[in-house]
Amino acid sequence: MGLIREPKNVDFTVQSAPWTEEELCDFRKLMTELKAKNAARKLRPKSTKKKKILA
């Protein structure tokens, strides 16, 4: 597979604006909630019982 080159007069480099303190606080709160939710999901025991299928 070869290199993909940028077309002339086109720049794919984008600089995003820095986050405000309010946006950063909201993001951190959201990430804390998601991590807690995912940690609770991992702690739940998985069922090992299999159903018997009668033919």
KADARA-V249918 format. One record per residue. RES is the residue in one small letter. SS is DSSP state (H for helix, E for strand, - for the rest). NEAR is the number of other ideal C-beta (glycine too) atoms within 8 Angstrom. D_FIRST is the distance of its C-alpha to the first C-alpha in Angstrom with 1 decimal. Layout:
BEGIN
RES|SS|NEAR|D_FIRST ; RES|SS|NEAR|D_FIRST
END
This chain:
BEGIN
m|-|1|0.0 ; g|-|3|3.8 ; l|-|3|6.9 ; i|-|3|9.1 ; r|-|4|12.5 ; e|-|6|15.9 ; p|-|5|18.1 ; k|-|4|21.2 ; n|-|3|24.1 ; v|-|6|22.2 ; d|-|4|22.0 ; f|-|5|20.1 ; t|-|4|22.0 ; v|-|4|24.9 ; q|-|4|27.9 ; s|-|4|29.9 ; a|-|4|33.6 ; p|-|4|35.2 ; w|-|7|36.9 ; t|-|6|40.7 ; e|H|6|42.8 ; e|H|6|43.6 ; e|H|8|40.0 ; l|H|9|39.2 ; c|H|8|42.3 ; d|H|8|41.3 ; f|H|9|37.8 ; r|H|8|39.3 ; k|H|8|41.9 ; l|H|8|39.3 ; m|H|8|37.1 ; t|H|8|40.3 ; e|H|8|41.3 ; l|H|8|37.9 ; k|H|8|37.9 ; a|H|8|41.5 ; k|H|8|40.7 ; n|H|8|37.7 ; a|H|8|39.9 ; a|H|8|42.7 ; r|H|7|40.4 ; k|H|6|39.3 ; l|H|5|42.9 ; r|-|6|44.0 ; p|-|3|44.6 ; k|-|4|42.6 ; s|-|4|44.8 ; t|-|4|44.8 ; k|-|4|47.3 ; k|-|4|46.2 ; k|-|4|48.1 ; k|-|4|49.8 ; i|-|4|49.3 ; l|-|3|52.4 ; a|-|2|52.0
END
